[in-house]
Amino acid sequence: MTDQTLEGFYRNNFIPRAHRIGRATLLVAMILCVFPALYLSFVLGAFPGTGAILTGFLAIVAFVGIMWVVEPISYFPVLGVCGTYMSFLSGNIGNMRMPVVVSCQNAIGAEAGSRKAEVAAVIGIAVSVIVNLVFLIALVLIGKALIDVLPAPVAQAVKDYTLPALYGAVMVMFTSSATRRNALTGILVGLAVFVSPVPEIFGSAAAGILAIAAVVVTNTGRFRAVAQNA
């Protein structure tokens, strides 16, 4: 095929088919993700109420809502059409899919945004998903076996401290990426909100939303100054 024929096939056949398959798979994934909650709520009668759902939704929006807009725009030039669908379906984009894609594109000398780079992104993401699943399943099985042979107090301690350890690791990651002043301000403002009567009056989710909003408002001036200096 000539370059013109390949470009026509890419635009008229490959891209429309990629959109159809990508939208269908994402729609199926969203339905499967929501199905357990719908089953528990309307079949087993465990519906928590619109208030609890709205509170949880607002807590998530306040924390990561901006990423719903920023990530697709910032990742698309590197991932391409197919890579974007595959990455948002599999997850772990920033810390797993993007590094793999960039490494594959650099290994073959593909220019970002080119057709060659998009093919490399598709292959790299597919391989990373397979490797991720294999290692994840193996670690889950090994971890389950280790917990079963541990003494009961030790096994219970592992279960109790797993979630706090994950939150601590995330906090360290975000703190290390911010300036010391902003990180310290954020920690102090968040602690001030949680030691106040807000959690008891409005609940922990509302306190989390208020803490995030307070941190953003407190550091807005510093963020603007950094942007202007840049």
C-alpha positions in Angstrom: 0.0 0.0 0.0 1.1 3.6 -0.6 1.2 6.1 2.2 -1.9 7.8 0.9 -3.8 4.4 0.9 -2.6 3.6 4.4 -3.7 7.1 5.6 -7.1 6.6 4.0 -7.5 3.2 5.6 -6.5 4.7 8.9 -9.0 7.5 8.8 -11.9 5.7 7.1 -11.7 2.2 8.6 -9.3 1.9 11.6 -10.4 5.0 13.6 -14.2 4.5 13.2 -13.8 0.9 14.2 -11.6 1.8 17.2 -14.3 4.3 18.4 -17.0 1.7 18.0 -15.2 -1.0 19.9 -13.8 1.5 22.5 -17.2 3.0 23.3 -18.8 -0.4 23.5 -16.2 -1.9 25.8 -16.2 1.2 28.1 -20.0 1.1 28.3 -20.0 -2.6 29.2 -17.3 -1.9 31.8 -19.4 0.9 33.3 -22.5 -1.3 33.5 -20.5 -4.1 35.1 -19.1 -1.7 37.7 -22.5 -0.3 38.6 -24.3 -3.6 38.5 -23.3 -4.9 42.0 -24.4 -1.6 43.6 -27.7 -1.7 41.7 -28.2 -5.4 42.7 -27.5 -4.7 46.4 -29.7 -1.6 46.4 -32.8 -2.7 44.5 -32.8 -6.5 44.7 -31.4 -7.1 48.2 -32.9 -3.9 49.6 -29.6 -2.3 50.8 -30.1 1.1 49.1 -28.2 3.6 51.3 -30.3 6.7 50.3 -29.7 9.5 47.9 -28.0 11.6 50.7 -25.3 9.1 51.3 -24.7 8.6 47.5 -24.6 12.3 46.9 -22.1 12.8 49.8 -19.8 10.1 48.5 -20.0 11.5 44.9 -19.2 15.0 46.1 -16.3 13.8 48.1 -14.8 12.1 45.0 -15.5 15.1 42.8 -13.8 17.4 45.2 -10.7 15.2 45.2 -10.3 14.0 41.7 -13.0 15.7 39.6 -10.6 17.9 37.8 -8.6 14.9 36.6 -11.6 13.7 34.7 -11.0 16.6 32.3 -7.2 17.0 32.6 -6.1 13.4 32.1 -7.8 12.6 28.8 -6.6 15.9 27.3 -3.0 15.5 28.5 -2.6 11.8 27.8 -4.3 11.6 24.4 -1.3 13.0 22.3 0.9 10.2 23.6 -1.6 7.3 23.8 -3.6 7.9 20.6 -7.2 6.8 20.0 -6.9 3.1 20.8 -4.4 3.6 23.6 -6.7 6.1 25.3 -9.6 3.6 25.3 -7.4 0.8 26.5 -5.7 2.9 29.2 -8.9 4.2 30.7 -10.4 0.8 30.6 -7.5 -0.8 32.4 -6.5 2.1 34.7 -3.2 2.9 36.3 -2.5 5.3 33.5 -0.1 7.8 35.0 2.1 5.3 37.0 2.0 2.3 34.6 0.5 2.8 31.1 2.2 6.1 30.3 5.7 5.0 31.3 5.3 1.8 29.2 4.1 3.7 26.2 6.9 6.2 26.4 9.5 3.5 26.7 8.1 1.6 23.7 8.0 4.7 21.6 11.5 5.7 22.5 12.8 2.2 21.9 11.6 2.3 18.2 12.3 6.0 17.7 8.6 6.9 17.1 7.7 10.5 17.1 4.8 11.4 19.5 1.5 11.7 17.6 2.6 9.6 14.6 0.9 6.4 13.4 4.0 4.5 14.4 3.8 5.9 18.0 0.1 4.9 18.2 0.9 1.3 17.2 3.7 1.2 19.8 1.3 2.5 22.4 -1.3 -0.2 21.6 1.2 -3.0 21.8 2.8 -1.6 25.0 -0.5 -1.2 26.8 -1.7 -4.7 25.8 1.5 -6.3 27.1 1.5 -4.2 30.3 -2.1 -5.3 31.0 -1.3 -8.9 30.6 1.8 -8.7 32.7 -0.1 -6.7 35.3 -2.8 -9.3 35.6 -0.4 -12.2 35.8 1.7 -10.6 38.6 -1.4 -9.3 40.4 -3.1 -12.7 40.5 0.1 -14.4 41.6 0.6 -11.8 44.4 -3.0 -12.2 45.5 -2.8 -15.9 45.7 0.6 -15.8 47.5 -0.6 -13.1 49.9 -3.7 -15.1 50.7 -1.6 -18.2 51.4 0.8 -16.2 53.7 -2.1 -14.7 55.7 -3.6 -18.1 56.2 -0.4 -19.5 57.7 0.3 -16.4 59.9 -0.8 -16.4 63.6 -4.3 -14.9 64.0 -3.1 -11.6 65.8 -0.5 -11.0 63.1 -2.9 -11.7 60.3 -5.5 -9.3 61.9 -2.8 -6.6 62.2 -2.0 -6.9 58.6 -5.6 -6.5 57.6 -6.1 -3.6 60.0 -3.1 -1.6 58.8 -3.3 -2.3 55.0 -5.7 0.6 54.3 -3.9 3.2 56.5 -0.6 2.2 54.8 -2.0 2.8 51.4 -3.4 6.2 52.4 -0.1 7.0 53.9 1.8 6.1 50.8 -0.5 8.3 48.7 -0.1 11.2 51.1 3.7 10.9 50.9 3.5 10.8 47.1 1.5 14.0 46.9 3.4 15.7 49.6 6.8 15.0 47.9 5.5 16.5 44.6 4.4 19.8 46.3 6.6 22.5 47.9 7.3 22.1 51.6 5.3 25.3 52.4 2.2 24.1 50.5 2.5 20.6 51.9 2.7 21.8 55.5 -0.1 24.3 54.9 -2.3 21.5 53.5 -1.6 19.1 56.4 -2.3 21.8 59.0 -5.5 23.0 57.4 -6.7 19.4 57.0 -6.0 18.6 60.6 -7.7 21.8 61.8 -10.9 20.8 60.0 -10.9 17.2 61.3 -10.2 18.2 64.9 -13.0 20.7 64.7 -16.7 19.8 65.4 -17.3 19.5 61.6 -16.9 15.7 61.4 -19.3 15.1 64.3 -21.9 17.6 62.9 -21.8 16.9 59.2 -19.9 13.6 58.9 -16.4 12.6 57.8 -17.2 12.9 54.1 -18.3 16.5 54.5 -15.3 17.2 56.6 -13.0 15.8 53.9 -14.7 18.0 51.2 -14.3 21.0 53.5 -10.7 20.2 54.2 -9.8 19.9 50.5 -11.6 23.1 49.7 -9.8 24.9 52.6 -6.5 23.7 51.4 -7.2 24.9 47.8 -8.3 28.3 49.0 -5.4 28.7 51.3 -2.8 27.9 48.6 -4.6 29.6 45.7 -2.4 32.7 46.1 0.8 30.7 46.2 -0.3 28.6 43.2 -0.9 31.9 41.2 2.4 33.3 42.2 4.2 30.1 41.1 2.4 30.2 37.8 3.2 33.8 37.2 6.9 33.2 37.9 7.0 30.3 35.6 
